[in-house]
Amino acid sequence: MKLLVDTHTHTVASGHAYSTLRENALFAASKGLEAFCCTDHGPGIEGGAPDFIISVLKGVPDILEGVRMIRGCELNIIDNDGHIDLPEKYVRQTEFLIASMHDIAIPQNTVEKNTAALVGALKNNYIDVVGHPGNPHYPVNIEEVVDAAKKYNKLIEINSHSFSHRKGSDKTCPQFIRLCKQKDVRITVSSDAHACYNVGNFEDAVRALEAERFPEELIVSRSLVAFEEYLREREQRVKQ
């Protein structure tokens, strides 16, 4: 399985990441990627990118070091209704948005409340995907989250970083994979790189996907052509 788009990467603007946008682009190019999303953390966590960073990305070329750069953000879910931490005027300037739960922005809670938070985020027209939903620190009703992604025509992220850095994700992520396969729910696969050296590192996620014989046609990040098809669909959705 060869995946050519990394939909979740961070730069020094996130406050706790170590590489510049150009360094990420250079490593993406060296690994043969066709595109990557710059998705620095929203301002709801200490050290997260300030609001204006999102608009500043509009001045960056579409192609960096021969690789398509997609303007995005990893937003923080800040309550159990799925509200996010970025004003709409900035949200409207993005091409791709992840909504995630981080303990700096929202406390760990019950399965019911964690599930409601992810489902609430997926209802937001601008949100494309819930980030690292298999994180055991925020247990959820996996089927409800997958069903919400299906209902709202959104994505589930399979976060390769989680397998080694979020203990227990090696058990929960395959459950998401199996249900997405069963219900024909599309996914995206990401590195969640906080240093350029990890951009395009999908090894753990790919192993899990191959173990479940997950169909590549349900992976929107398999190629730039497939991802741009999703982005065109998104563009129509946010105009509604």
Secondary structure by P-SEA (a helix, b strand, c coil): cccccccbbbccccccccccaaaaaaaaaaacccccccccccccccccccccccccccccccccccbbbbbbbbcccccccccccccaaaaaaccbbbbbbbccccccccaaaaaaaaaaaaacccccccccccccccccaaaaaaaaaaaabbbbbbcccccccccaaaaaaaaaaaaaaaaccccccccccccccccccaaaaaaaaaaacccccccccccaaaaaaaaaaaaaaaac
